[in-house]
């Protein structure tokens, strides 16, 4: 009885072993493709879950982002790419656009008082032309919508624009267009 069972098993393997192997290979390949597809999709999905707030309330854009068309800088009297968005508002308060950690608070000659915040997923947000009395310091944890300072006219490179926020975003150390991440329709 025992021997007969074994023989049947051997018989089965001899007859169908090849099909079993081919079947397993097909399943393995299908699983691999499924996994690759899932990993590929996970990148934009996680970015979409980042809920960016606006850096100012009731603001209007007085100069938009442009990396291809040059824009006139009236202060420096030159044509230049503007990898920032300039916001002006009656309300001078400036808010963190996302949870993060303050990377630096510094005074830069052309940009004025500047706060840089590091976020998850390789994002950084940069707030320039701020008033000297910033409300955060390097290493502070901030939450989305938290007030971090007020605007002023401290950017020597944009003095003729008056009080405004000179705002930029970076992804993996490269400037990106904030229009792609902020919902500027509701500003
Ligand atoms: Zn600007």
Backbone and ligand atoms as CSV (ligand in chain L), in Angstrom:
chain,resi,resn,atom,element,x,y,z
A,1,UNK,N,N,0.836,-1.210,0.000
A,1,UNK,CA,C,0.000,0.000,0.000
A,1,UNK,C,C,0.870,1.259,0.000
A,2,UNK,N,N,1.822,1.239,0.920
A,2,UNK,CA,C,2.731,2.375,1.047
A,2,UNK,C,C,3.544,2.549,-0.236
A,3,UNK,N,N,4.044,1.431,-0.733
A,3,UNK,CA,C,4.873,1.456,-1.942
A,3,UNK,C,C,4.051,1.923,-3.136
A,4,UNK,N,N,2.812,1.469,-3.169
A,4,UNK,CA,C,1.963,1.847,-4.289
A,4,UNK,C,C,1.738,3.358,-4.320
A,5,UNK,N,N,1.537,3.940,-3.108
A,5,UNK,CA,C,1.361,5.397,-3.017
A,5,UNK,C,C,2.583,6.134,-3.563
A,6,UNK,N,N,3.766,5.651,-3.103
A,6,UNK,CA,C,5.012,6.282,-3.552
A,6,UNK,C,C,5.133,6.206,-5.067
A,7,UNK,N,N,4.810,5.023,-5.578
A,7,UNK,CA,C,4.919,4.831,-7.026
A,7,UNK,C,C,3.996,5.784,-7.764
A,8,UNK,N,N,2.805,5.955,-7.180
A,8,UNK,CA,C,1.857,6.864,-7.840
A,8,UNK,C,C,2.404,8.292,-7.846
A,9,UNK,N,N,3.023,8.648,-6.720
A,9,UNK,CA,C,3.575,9.993,-6.614
A,9,UNK,C,C,4.680,10.195,-7.659
A,10,UNK,N,N,5.579,9.193,-7.727
A,10,UNK,CA,C,6.676,9.269,-8.698
A,10,UNK,C,C,6.105,9.342,-10.113
A,11,UNK,N,N,5.099,8.536,-10.328
A,11,UNK,CA,C,4.437,8.499,-11.637
A,11,UNK,C,C,3.884,9.886,-11.983
A,12,UNK,N,N,3.242,10.498,-10.960
A,12,UNK,CA,C,2.628,11.815,-11.136
A,12,UNK,C,C,3.688,12.856,-11.499
A,13,UNK,N,N,4.819,12.802,-10.719
A,13,UNK,CA,C,5.904,13.767,-10.968
A,13,UNK,C,C,6.476,13.576,-12.368
A,14,UNK,N,N,6.651,12.314,-12.725
A,14,UNK,CA,C,7.217,12.029,-14.060
A,14,UNK,C,C,6.323,12.592,-15.152
A,15,UNK,N,N,5.033,12.416,-14.931
A,15,UNK,CA,C,4.098,12.793,-15.979
A,15,UNK,C,C,3.838,14.315,-16.012
A,16,UNK,N,N,3.680,14.884,-14.786
A,16,UNK,CA,C,3.225,16.287,-14.740
A,16,UNK,C,C,4.245,17.267,-14.157
A,17,UNK,N,N,5.414,16.721,-13.763
A,17,UNK,CA,C,6.423,17.570,-13.105
A,17,UNK,C,C,6.732,18.823,-13.883
A,18,UNK,N,N,6.873,18.658,-15.187
A,18,UNK,CA,C,7.212,19.792,-16.047
A,18,UNK,C,C,6.138,20.877,-15.963
A,19,UNK,N,N,4.870,20.449,-15.943
A,19,UNK,CA,C,3.773,21.426,-15.881
A,19,UNK,C,C,3.805,22.185,-14.547
A,20,UNK,N,N,4.112,21.412,-13.473
A,20,UNK,CA,C,4.171,22.032,-12.142
A,20,UNK,C,C,5.257,23.114,-12.125
A,21,UNK,N,N,6.437,22.753,-12.665
A,21,UNK,CA,C,7.557,23.711,-12.685
A,21,UNK,C,C,7.183,24.947,-13.503
A,22,UNK,N,N,6.630,24.710,-14.691
A,22,UNK,CA,C,6.242,25.836,-15.553
A,22,UNK,C,C,5.201,26.701,-14.838
A,23,UNK,N,N,4.260,26.061,-14.175
A,23,UNK,CA,C,3.216,26.790,-13.434
A,23,UNK,C,C,3.817,27.667,-12.360
A,24,UNK,N,N,4.762,27.110,-11.599
A,24,UNK,CA,C,5.406,27.871,-10.519
A,24,UNK,C,C,6.163,29.073,-11.076
A,25,UNK,N,N,6.849,28.855,-12.204
A,25,UNK,CA,C,7.603,29.958,-12.819
A,25,UNK,C,C,6.648,31.072,-13.230
A,26,UNK,N,N,5.522,30.703,-13.834
A,26,UNK,CA,C,4.546,31.714,-14.275
A,26,UNK,C,C,4.034,32.504,-13.068
A,27,UNK,N,N,3.740,31.792,-11.987
A,27,UNK,CA,C,3.242,32.470,-10.775
A,27,UNK,C,C,4.308,33.430,-10.234
A,28,UNK,N,N,5.569,32.958,-10.213
A,28,UNK,CA,C,6.667,33.789,-9.693
A,28,UNK,C,C,6.823,35.059,-10.533
A,29,UNK,N,N,6.769,34.911,-11.856
A,29,UNK,CA,C,6.919,36.069,-12.750
A,29,UNK,C,C,5.758,37.046,-12.531
A,30,UNK,N,N,4.543,36.498,-12.432
A,30,UNK,CA,C,3.366,37.352,-12.234
A,30,UNK,C,C,3.484,38.128,-10.924
A,31,UNK,N,N,3.930,37.449,-9.876
A,31,UNK,CA,C,4.082,38.108,-8.568
A,31,UNK,C,C,5.124,39.221,-8.632
A,32,UNK,N,N,6.220,38.945,-9.353
A,32,UNK,CA,C,7.282,39.948,-9.482
A,32,UNK,C,C,6.745,41.206,-10.156
A,33,UNK,N,N,5.996,41.024,-11.256
A,33,UNK,CA,C,5.446,42.178,-11.966
A,33,UNK,C,C,4.454,42.939,-11.095
A,34,UNK,N,N,3.654,42.185,-10.341
A,34,UNK,CA,C,2.681,42.825,-9.457
A,34,UNK,C,C,3.398,43.686,-8.427
A,35,UNK,N,N,4.491,43.122,-7.873
A,35,UNK,CA,C,5.263,43.827,-6.846
A,35,UNK,C,C,5.887,45.098,-7.417
A,36,UNK,N,N,6.464,44.969,-8.635
A,36,UNK,CA,C,7.095,46.133,-9.273
A,36,UNK,C,C,6.040,47.218,-9.516
A,37,UNK,N,N,4.866,46.803,-9.995
A,37,UNK,CA,C,3.791,47.765,-10.259
A,37,UNK,C,C,3.369,48.448,-8.964
A,38,UNK,N,N,3.275,47.667,-7.886
A,38,UNK,CA,C,2.850,48.230,-6.600
A,38,UNK,C,C,3.877,49.229,-6.090
A,39,UNK,N,N,5.173,48.885,-6.206
A,39,UNK,CA,C,6.232,49.794,-5.742
A,39,UNK,C,C,6.251,51.053,-6.590
A,40,UNK,N,N,6.075,50.883,-7.903
A,40,UNK,CA,C,6.080,52.023,-8.812
A,40,UNK,C,C,4.961,52.991,-8.475
A,41,UNK,N,N,3.804,52.446,-8.124
A,41,UNK,CA,C,2.656,53.299,-7.815
A,41,UNK,C,C,2.786,53.974,-6.458
A,42,UNK,N,N,3.572,53.382,-5.576
A,42,UNK,CA,C,3.588,53.876,-4.202
A,42,UNK,C,C,4.253,55.248,-4.106
A,43,UNK,N,N,5.124,55.600,-5.061
A,43,UNK,CA,C,5.820,56.893,-4.961
A,43,UNK,C,C,4.862,58.073,-5.102
A,44,UNK,N,N,4.106,58.154,-6.234
A,44,UNK,CA,C,3.180,59.287,-6.329
A,44,UNK,C,C,2.095,59.247,-5.266
A,45,UNK,N,N,1.701,58.059,-4.848
A,45,UNK,CA,C,0.639,57.958,-3.847
A,45,UNK,C,C,1.074,58.616,-2.546
A,46,UNK,N,N,2.323,58.348,-2.129
A,46,UNK,CA,C,2.771,58.914,-0.854
A,46,UNK,C,C,2.932,60.426,-0.965
A,47,UNK,N,N,3.319,60.914,-2.159
A,47,UNK,CA,C,3.446,62.362,-2.350
A,47,UNK,C,C,2.067,63.013,-2.275
A,48,UNK,N,N,1.075,62.336,-2.861
A,48,UNK,CA,C,-0.270,62.903,-2.864
A,48,UNK,C,C,-0.859,63.004,-1.462
A,49,UNK,N,N,-0.383,62.163,-0.557
A,49,UNK,CA,C,-0.931,62.206,0.783
A,49,UNK,C,C,-0.350,63.374,1.584
A,50,UNK,N,N,0.734,64.016,1.078
A,50,UNK,CA,C,1.261,65.198,1.750
A,50,UNK,C,C,0.280,66.337,1.508
A,51,UNK,N,N,-0.235,66.888,2.590
A,51,UNK,CA,C,-1.274,67.901,2.460
A,51,UNK,C,C,-0.665,69.287,2.696
A,52,UNK,N,N,-0.217,69.920,1.601
A,52,UNK,CA,C,0.438,71.227,1.718
A,52,UNK,C,C,-0.586,72.319,2.036
A,53,UNK,N,N,-0.231,73.164,2.981
A,53,UNK,CA,C,-1.032,74.357,3.268
A,53,UNK,C,C,-0.414,75.519,2.507
A,54,UNK,N,N,-1.075,76.670,2.528
A,54,UNK,CA,C,-0.517,77.846,1.873
A,54,UNK,C,C,0.348,78.626,2.864
A,55,UNK,N,N,1.419,79.272,2.371
A,55,UNK,CA,C,2.330,79.982,3.279
A,55,UNK,C,C,1.785,81.316,3.784
A,56,UNK,N,N,0.747,81.854,3.108
A,56,UNK,CA,C,0.113,83.093,3.571
A,56,UNK,C,C,-1.387,82.965,3.359
A,57,UNK,N,N,-2.153,83.788,4.066
A,57,UNK,CA,C,-3.597,83.744,3.851
A,57,UNK,C,C,-4.040,84.960,3.044
A,58,UNK,N,N,-5.068,84.755,2.252
A,58,UNK,CA,C,-5.641,85.807,1.394
A,58,UNK,C,C,-4.557,86.555,0.616
A,59,UNK,N,N,-3.597,85.814,0.137
A,59,UNK,CA,C,-2.479,86.437,-0.568
A,59,UNK,C,C,-2.723,86.446,-2.069
A,60,UNK,N,N,-2.064,87.373,-2.733
A,60,UNK,CA,C,-2.071,87.314,-4.195
A,60,UNK,C,C,-0.634,87.097,-4.655
A,61,UNK,N,N,-0.526,86.464,-5.806
A,61,UNK,CA,C,0.800,86.206,-6.364
A,61,UNK,C,C,1.232,87.449,-7.119
A,62,UNK,N,N,2.330,88.062,-6.689
A,62,UNK,CA,C,2.778,89.261,-7.397
A,62,UNK,C,C,3.900,88.928,-8.385
A,63,UNK,N,N,4.502,87.745,-8.237
A,63,UNK,CA,C,5.444,87.275,-9.254
A,63,UNK,C,C,5.451,85.755,-9.172
A,64,UNK,N,N,5.274,85.115,-10.310
A,64,UNK,CA,C,5.126,83.664,-10.318
A,64,UNK,C,C,6.464,82.952,-10.554
A,65,UNK,N,N,6.427,81.645,-10.384
A,65,UNK,CA,C,7.579,80.785,-10.660
A,65,UNK,C,C,7.827,80.740,-12.168
A,66,UNK,N,N,9.079,80.824,-12.567
A,66,UNK,CA,C,9.408,80.564,-13.973
A,66,UNK,C,C,10.844,80.075,-14.053
A,67,UNK,N,N,11.012,78.937,-14.698
A,67,UNK,CA,C,12.374,78.420,-14.857
A,67,UNK,C,C,12.803,78.428,-16.327
A,68,UNK,N,N,11.875,78.757,-17.217
A,68,UNK,CA,C,12.245,78.796,-18.631
A,68,UNK,C,C,12.194,80.230,-19.167
A,69,UNK,N,N,11.079,80.922,-18.894
A,69,UNK,CA,C,10.982,82.311,-19.358
A,69,UNK,C,C,11.629,83.247,-18.345
A,70,UNK,N,N,12.456,84.154,-18.844
A,70,UNK,CA,C,13.084,85.122,-17.954
A,70,UNK,C,C,12.082,86.208,-17.587
A,71,UNK,N,N,12.183,86.691,-16.356
A,71,UNK,CA,C,11.305,87.775,-15.902
A,71,UNK,C,C,12.176,88.966,-15.500
A,72,UNK,N,N,11.614,90.148,-15.659
A,72,UNK,CA,C,12.375,91.355,-15.333
A,72,UNK,C,C,12.420,91.545,-13.819
A,73,UNK,N,N,13.602,91.704,-13.294
A,73,UNK,CA,C,13.763,92.075,-11.888
A,73,UNK,C,C,14.013,93.582,-11.856
A,74,UNK,N,N,12.977,94.330,-11.408
A,74,UNK,CA,C,13.062,95.797,-11.444
A,74,UNK,C,C,14.117,96.315,-10.474
A,75,UNK,N,N,14.307,95.602,-9.371
A,75,UNK,CA,C,15.263,96.052,-8.354
A,75,UNK,C,C,16.694,95.958,-8.873
A,76,UNK,N,N,17.012,94.811,-9.486
A,76,UNK,CA,C,18.383,94.591,-9.956
A,76,UNK,C,C,18.547,95.014,-11.413
A,77,UNK,N,N,17.408,95.408,-12.017
A,77,UNK,CA,C,17.389,95.816,-13.419
A,77,UNK,C,C,18.034,94.753,-14.317
A,78,UNK,N,N,17.518,93.532,-14.161
A,78,UNK,CA,C,18.026,92.450,-15.007
A,78,UNK,C,C,16.924,91.423,-15.250
A,79,UNK,N,N,17.106,90.633,-16.310
A,79,UNK,CA,C,16.170,89.560,-16.629
A,79,UNK,C,C,16.693,88.278,-16.001
A,80,UNK,N,N,15.796,87.547,-15.373
A,80,UNK,CA,C,16.262,86.361,-14.646
A,80,UNK,C,C,15.156,85.323,-14.526
A,81,UNK,N,N,15.570,84.064,-14.294
A,81,UNK,CA,C,14.608,83.028,-13.925
A,81,UNK,C,C,14.195,83.302,-12.488
A,82,UNK,N,N,12.961,83.034,-12.149
A,82,UNK,CA,C,12.477,83.256,-10.779
A,82,UNK,C,C,11.938,81.924,-10.292
A,83,UNK,N,N,12.752,81.203,-9.512
A,83,UNK,CA,C,12.386,79.856,-9.061
A,83,UNK,C,C,11.555,79.928,-7.784
A,84,UNK,N,N,10.985,81.075,-7.554
A,84,UNK,CA,C,10.183,81.360,-6.358
A,84,UNK,C,C,8.791,81.819,-6.780
A,85,UNK,N,N,7.890,81.861,-5.805
A,85,UNK,CA,C,6.624,82.573,-6.003
A,85,UNK,C,C,6.610,83.690,-4.975
A,86,UNK,N,N,6.282,84.906,-5.417
A,86,UNK,CA,C,6.192,86.036,-4.495
A,86,UNK,C,C,4.733,86.278,-4.134
A,87,UNK,N,N,4.468,86.257,-2.835
A,87,UNK,CA,C,3.114,86.481,-2.330
A,87,UNK,C,C,3.057,87.813,-1.590
A,88,UNK,N,N,1.955,88.521,-1.752
A,88,UNK,CA,C,1.704,89.716,-0.945
A,88,UNK,C,C,0.306,89.600,-0.364
A,89,UNK,N,N,0.155,90.096,0.858
A,89,UNK,CA,C,-1.149,90.004,1.515
A,89,UNK,C,C,-1.283,91.109,2.551
A,90,UNK,N,N,-2.536,91.480,2.857
A,90,UNK,CA,C,-2.795,92.426,3.941
A,90,UNK,C,C,-2.334,91.828,5.262
A,91,UNK,N,N,-2.455,90.484,5.363
A,91,UNK,CA,C,-2.051,89.759,6.576
A,91,UNK,C,C,-0.592,89.326,6.427
A,92,UNK,N,N,0.319,89.875,7.232
A,92,UNK,CA,C,1.744,89.611,7.033
A,92,UNK,C,C,2.220,88.242,7.555
A,93,UNK,N,N,1.320,87.478,8.188
A,93,UNK,CA,C,1.745,86.219,8.811
A,93,UNK,C,C,2.171,85.177,7.770
A,94,UNK,N,N,3.225,84.457,8.118
A,94,UNK,CA,C,3.749,83.403,7.241
A,94,UNK,C,C,3.652,82.072,7.976
A,95,UNK,N,N,3.156,81.045,7.262
A,95,UNK,CA,C,2.900,79.744,7.878
A,95,UNK,C,C,3.721,78.635,7.210
A,96,UNK,N,N,4.094,77.631,8.012
A,96,UNK,CA,C,4.746,76.443,7.460
A,96,UNK,C,C,3.747,75.725,6.558
A,97,UNK,N,N,4.198,75.282,5.382
A,97,UNK,CA,C,3.267,74.651,4.437
A,97,UNK,C,C,3.033,73.173,4.754
A,98,UNK,N,N,3.909,72.606,5.614
A,98,UNK,CA,C,3.829,71.173,5.897
A,98,UNK,C,C,4.554,70.920,7.222
A,99,UNK,N,N,4.244,69.837,7.888
A,99,UNK,CA,C,5.003,69.464,9.086
A,99,UNK,C,C,6.477,69.333,8.715
A,100,UNK,N,N,7.367,69.646,9.636
A,100,UNK,CA,C,8.781,69.490,9.326
A,100,UNK,C,C,9.670,69.980,10.445
A,101,UNK,N,N,10.949,70.100,10.137
A,101,UNK,CA,C,11.951,70.566,11.094
A,101,UNK,C,C,12.698,71.737,10.471
A,102,UNK,N,N,12.893,72.792,11.256
A,102,UNK,CA,C,13.589,73.967,10.738
A,102,UNK,C,C,15.059,73.607,10.481
A,103,UNK,N,N,15.451,73.737,9.222
A,103,UNK,CA,C,16.824,73.396,8.821
A,103,UNK,C,C,17.759,74.575,9.078
A,104,UNK,N,N,17.267,75.788,8.796
A,104,UNK,CA,C,18.109,76.967,9.018
A,104,UNK,C,C,17.267,78.231,9.098
A,105,UNK,N,N,17.800,79.198,9.823
A,105,UNK,CA,C,17.261,80.562,9.841
A,105,UNK,C,C,18.466,81.444,9.609
A,106,UNK,N,N,18.463,82.165,8.510
A,106,UNK,CA,C,19.671,82.917,8.161
A,106,UNK,C,C,19.322,84.203,7.438
A,107,UNK,N,N,20.294,85.104,7.393
A,107,UNK,CA,C,20.127,86.323,6.616
A,107,UNK,C,C,20.986,86.202,5.374
A,108,UNK,N,N,20.323,86.262,4.221
A,108,UNK,CA,C,21.015,86.139,2.946
A,108,UNK,C,C,20.902,87.494,2.260
A,109,UNK,N,N,21.992,88.002,1.741
A,109,UNK,CA,C,21.982,89.375,1.218
A,109,UNK,C,C,20.842,89.623,0.237
A,110,UNK,N,N,20.740,88.817,-0.813
A,110,UNK,CA,C,19.724,89.067,-1.840
A,110,UNK,C,C,18.317,88.671,-1.404
A,111,UNK,N,N,18.209,87.650,-0.527
A,111,UNK,CA,C,16.893,87.099,-0.153
A,111,UNK,C,C,16.375,87.594,1.190
A,112,UNK,N,N,17.210,88.241,1.965
A,112,UNK,CA,C,16.786,88.727,3.277
A,112,UNK,C,C,16.679,87.593,4.293
A,113,UNK,N,N,15.939,87.856,5.385
A,113,UNK,CA,C,15.802,86.819,6.419
A,113,UNK,C,C,15.038,85.636,5.830
A,114,UNK,N,N,15.621,84.462,5.988
A,114,UNK,CA,C,15.132,83.267,5.294
A,114,UNK,C,C,15.047,82.079,6.247
A,115,UNK,N,N,13.880,81.424,6.240
A,115,UNK,CA,C,13.697,80.184,7.007
A,115,UNK,C,C,13.597,79.041,6.003
A,116,UNK,N,N,14.348,77.972,6.249
A,116,UNK,CA,C,14.229,76.773,5.424
A,116,UNK,C,C,13.740,75.633,6.311
A,117,UNK,N,N,12.689,74.953,5.871
A,117,UNK,CA,C,12.119,73.842,6.642
A,117,UNK,C,C,12.267,72.558,5.839
A,118,UNK,N,N,12.744,71.504,6.519
A,118,UNK,CA,C,12.892,70.203,5.872
A,118,UNK,C,C,11.661,69.361,6.200
A,119,UNK,N,N,11.057,68.776,5.159
A,119,UNK,CA,C,9.863,67.943,5.330
A,119,UNK,C,C,10.181,66.491,4.973
A,120,UNK,N,N,9.157,65.652,5.009
A,120,UNK,CA,C,9.342,64.250,4.619
A,120,UNK,C,C,9.426,64.151,3.096
A,121,UNK,N,N,9.784,63.000,2.620
A,121,UNK,CA,C,9.789,62.674,1.185
A,121,UNK,C,C,10.714,63.569,0.356
A,122,UNK,N,N,11.761,64.158,0.985
A,122,UNK,CA,C,12.734,64.937,0.228
A,122,UNK,C,C,12.338,66.372,-0.044
A,123,UNK,N,N,11.233,66.840,0.547
A,123,UNK,CA,C,10.783,68.205,0.300
A,123,UNK,C,C,11.424,69.191,1.276
A,124,UNK,N,N,11.662,70.411,0.773
A,124,UNK,CA,C,12.048,71.543,1.614
A,124,UNK,C,C,11.223,72.742,1.177
A,125,UNK,N,N,10.875,73.598,2.137
A,125,UNK,CA,C,10.217,74.856,1.774
A,125,UNK,C,C,11.078,75.995,2.296
A,126,UNK,N,N,11.127,77.088,1.519
A,126,UNK,CA,C,12.025,78.211,1.798
A,126,UNK,C,C,11.202,79.499,1.825
A,127,UNK,N,N,11.324,80.241,2.924
A,127,UNK,CA,C,10.531,81.465,3.122
A,127,UNK,C,C,11.508,82.625,3.253
A,128,UNK,N,N,11.487,83.554,2.287
A,128,UNK,CA,C,12.450,84.659,2.283
A,128,UNK,C,C,11.763,86.017,2.309
A,129,UNK,N,N,12.588,87.042,2.546
A,129,UNK,CA,C,12.132,88.433,2.698
A,129,UNK,C,C,11.286,88.580,3.961
A,130,UNK,N,N,11.652,87.824,4.998
A,130,UNK,CA,C,10.918,87.859,6.261
A,130,UNK,C,C,11.420,88.983,7.150
A,131,UNK,N,N,10.606,89.296,8.135
A,131,UNK,CA,C,11.017,90.208,9.186
A,131,UNK,C,C,12.102,89.522,10.034
A,132,UNK,N,N,12.950,90.333,10.644
A,132,UNK,CA,C,14.077,89.787,11.418
A,132,UNK,C,C,13.603,88.928,12.598
A,133,UNK,N,N,12.444,89.293,13.193
A,133,UNK,CA,C,11.980,88.572,14.389
A,133,UNK,C,C,11.208,87.304,14.032
A,134,UNK,N,N,11.935,86.325,13.486
A,134,UNK,CA,C,11.317,85.041,13.142
A,134,UNK,C,C,10.899,84.316,14.431
A,135,UNK,N,N,9.883,83.464,14.315
A,135,UNK,CA,C,9.331,82.811,15.498
A,135,UNK,C,C,9.900,81.411,15.728
A,136,UNK,N,N,10.783,80.963,14.848
A,136,UNK,CA,C,11.372,79.623,15.004
A,136,UNK,C,C,12.880,79.725,14.867
A,137,UNK,N,N,13.553,78.675,15.344
A,137,UNK,CA,C,15.008,78.614,15.210
A,137,UNK,C,C,15.408,77.227,14.704
A,138,UNK,N,N,16.646,77.123,14.266
A,138,UNK,CA,C,17.145,75.870,13.711
A,138,UNK,C,C,16.865,74.712,14.662
A,139,UNK,N,N,16.337,73.617,14.111
A,139,UNK,CA,C,16.069,72.429,14.914
A,139,UNK,C,C,14.653,72.336,15.448
A,140,UNK,N,N,13.905,73.449,15.395
A,140,UNK,CA,C,12.520,73.419,15.890
A,140,UNK,C,C,11.645,72.531,15.012
A,141,UNK,N,N,10.745,71.800,15.666
A,141,UNK,CA,C,9.736,71.051,14.919
A,141,UNK,C,C,8.550,71.990,14.672
A,142,UNK,N,N,8.026,71.968,13.442
A,142,UNK,CA,C,6.867,72.806,13.135
A,142,UNK,C,C,5.769,71.937,12.525
A,143,UNK,N,N,4.546,72.416,12.649
A,143,UNK,CA,C,3.425,71.692,12.044
A,143,UNK,C,C,2.847,72.531,10.915
A,144,UNK,N,N,2.178,71.869,9.990
A,144,UNK,CA,C,1.565,72.564,8.854
A,144,UNK,C,C,0.618,73.637,9.372
A,145,UNK,N,N,0.754,74.845,8.825
A,145,UNK,CA,C,-0.131,75.934,9.226
A,145,UNK,C,C,0.371,76.733,10.416
A,146,UNK,N,N,1.479,76.294,11.032
A,146,UNK,CA,C,2.031,77.025,12.182
A,146,UNK,C,C,2.652,78.343,11.710
A,147,UNK,N,N,2.385,79.423,12.440
A,147,UNK,CA,C,2.982,80.717,12.092
A,147,UNK,C,C,4.469,80.695,12.427
A,148,UNK,N,N,5.311,81.029,11.456
A,148,UNK,CA,C,6.758,80.970,11.677
A,148,UNK,C,C,7.408,82.356,11.626
A,149,UNK,N,N,6.659,83.356,11.149
A,149,UNK,CA,C,7.215,84.703,11.078
A,149,UNK,C,C,6.262,85.616,10.324
A,150,UNK,N,N,6.750,86.790,9.981
A,150,UNK,CA,C,5.950,87.743,9.196
A,150,UNK,C,C,6.802,88.258,8.040
A,151,UNK,N,N,6.106,88.740,7.015
A,151,UNK,CA,C,6.859,89.256,5.872
A,151,UNK,C,C,7.353,90.672,6.145
A,152,UNK,N,N,8.364,91.040,5.400
A,152,UNK,CA,C,8.963,92.365,5.503
A,152,UNK,C,C,9.536,92.666,4.123
A,153,UNK,N,N,10.462,93.554,4.082
A,153,UNK,CA,C,11.070,93.910,2.801
A,153,UNK,C,C,12.583,93.824,2.961
A,154,UNK,N,N,13.046,92.620,3.362
A,154,UNK,CA,C,14.466,92.475,3.702
A,154,UNK,C,C,15.306,91.869,2.576
A,155,UNK,N,N,14.656,91.519,1.453
A,155,UNK,CA,C,15.412,90.919,0.347
A,155,UNK,C,C,16.005,92.024,-0.527
A,156,UNK,N,N,17.304,92.211,-0.445
A,156,UNK,CA,C,17.932,93.268,-1.238
A,156,UNK,C,C,17.749,93.057,-2.738
A,157,UNK,N,N,17.529,91.809,-3.134
A,157,UNK,CA,C,17.345,91.514,-4.558
A,157,UNK,C,C,15.957,91.864,-5.066
A,158,UNK,N,N,15.016,92.181,-4.159
A,158,UNK,CA,C,13.633,92.470,-4.573
A,158,UNK,C,C,13.048,93.648,-3.797
A,159,UNK,N,N,13.890,94.617,-3.447
A,159,UNK,CA,C,13.445,95.736,-2.604
A,159,UNK,C,C,12.278,96.514,-3.202
A,160,UNK,N,N,12.261,96.630,-4.527
A,160,UNK,CA,C,11.225,97.457,-5.157
A,160,UNK,C,C,9.848,96.816,-5.111
A,161,UNK,N,N,9.760,95.548,-4.669
A,161,UNK,CA,C,8.467,94.865,-4.609
A,161,UNK,C,C,7.750,95.128,-3.285
A,162,UNK,N,N,8.392,95.790,-2.349
A,162,UNK,CA,C,7.749,96.050,-1.061
A,162,UNK,C,C,7.658,94.798,-0.200
A,163,UNK,N,N,6.841,94.878,0.877
A,163,UNK,CA,C,6.699,93.724,1.771
A,163,UNK,C,C,6.087,92.552,1.006
A,164,UNK,N,N,6.773,91.439,1.007
A,164,UNK,CA,C,6.224,90.249,0.343
A,164,UNK,C,C,6.979,89.020,0.807
A,165,UNK,N,N,6.413,87.856,0.510
A,165,UNK,CA,C,7.077,86.585,0.805
A,165,UNK,C,C,7.665,86.032,-0.491
A,166,UNK,N,N,8.946,85.772,-0.463
A,166,UNK,CA,C,9.683,85.191,-1.597
A,166,UNK,C,C,9.811,83.710,-1.231
A,167,UNK,N,N,8.968,82.863,-1.858
A,167,UNK,CA,C,8.778,81.484,-1.390
A,167,UNK,C,C,9.210,80.462,-2.443
A,168,UNK,N,N,9.912,79.427,-1.984
A,168,UNK,CA,C,10.339,78.377,-2.923
A,168,UNK,C,C,10.165,77.003,-2.294
A,169,UNK,N,N,10.136,75.995,-3.151
A,169,UNK,CA,C,10.121,74.610,-2.693
A,169,UNK,C,C,11.180,73.818,-3.436
A,170,UNK,N,N,11.807,72.895,-2.687
A,170,UNK,CA,C,12.781,71.999,-3.303
A,170,UNK,C,C,12.349,70.553,-3.075
A,171,UNK,N,N,12.645,69.731,-4.062
A,171,UNK,CA,C,12.446,68.285,-3.919
A,171,UNK,C,C,13.787,67.642,-4.249
A,172,UNK,N,N,14.333,66.919,-3.291
A,172,UNK,CA,C,15.655,66.306,-3.447
A,172,UNK,C,C,16.694,67.329,-3.914
A,173,UNK,N,N,16.681,68.501,-3.268
A,173,UNK,CA,C,17.647,69.586,-3.491
A,173,UNK,C,C,17.481,70.339,-4.799
A,174,UNK,N,N,16.429,70.043,-5.564
A,174,UNK,CA,C,16.186,70.789,-6.791
A,174,UNK,C,C,14.939,71.646,-6.628
A,175,UNK,N,N,15.010,72.880,-7.116
A,175,UNK,CA,C,13.820,73.735,-7.079
A,175,UNK,C,C,12.699,73.089,-7.885
A,176,UNK,N,N,11.490,73.128,-7.343
A,176,UNK,CA,C,10.309,72.659,-8.078
A,176,UNK,C,C,9.275,73.779,-8.062
A,177,UNK,N,N,8.331,73.699,-8.988
A,177,UNK,CA,C,7.296,74.733,-9.087
A,177,UNK,C,C,6.256,74.506,-7.987
A,178,UNK,N,N,6.143,75.447,-7.031
A,178,UNK,CA,C,5.161,75.260,-5.948
A,178,UNK,C,C,3.728,75.132,-6.466
A,179,UNK,N,N,3.469,75.650,-7.676
A,179,UNK,CA,C,2.130,75.518,-8.249
A,179,UNK,C,C,1.701,74.057,-8.361
A,180,UNK,N,N,2.686,73.150,-8.451
A,180,UNK,CA,C,2.364,71.731,-8.592
A,180,UNK,C,C,1.986,71.084,-7.264
A,181,UNK,N,N,2.184,71.795,-6.167
A,181,UNK,CA,C,1.952,71.180,-4.856
A,181,UNK,C,C,0.969,71.960,-3.995
A,182,UNK,N,N,0.951,73.272,-4.159
A,182,UNK,CA,C,0.055,74.090,-3.349
A,182,UNK,C,C,-1.246,74.327,-4.097
A,183,UNK,N,N,-2.332,74.348,-3.363
A,183,UNK,CA,C,-3.610,74.637,-3.983
A,183,UNK,C,C,-3.800,76.152,-4.019
A,184,UNK,N,N,-3.249,76.781,-5.040
A,184,UNK,CA,C,-3.247,78.243,-5.094
A,184,UNK,C,C,-4.583,78.831,-5.527
A,185,UNK,N,N,-5.535,77.972,-5.881
A,185,UNK,CA,C,-6.866,78.458,-6.232
A,185,UNK,C,C,-7.575,78.995,-4.986
A,186,UNK,N,N,-7.255,78.397,-3.828
A,186,UNK,CA,C,-7.995,78.775,-2.613
A,186,UNK,C,C,-7.295,79.870,-1.819
A,187,UNK,N,N,-6.248,80.441,-2.364
A,187,UNK,CA,C,-5.446,81.407,-1.603
A,187,UNK,C,C,-6.247,82.640,-1.183
L,1,ZN,ZN,ZN,10.836,86.676,-5.506
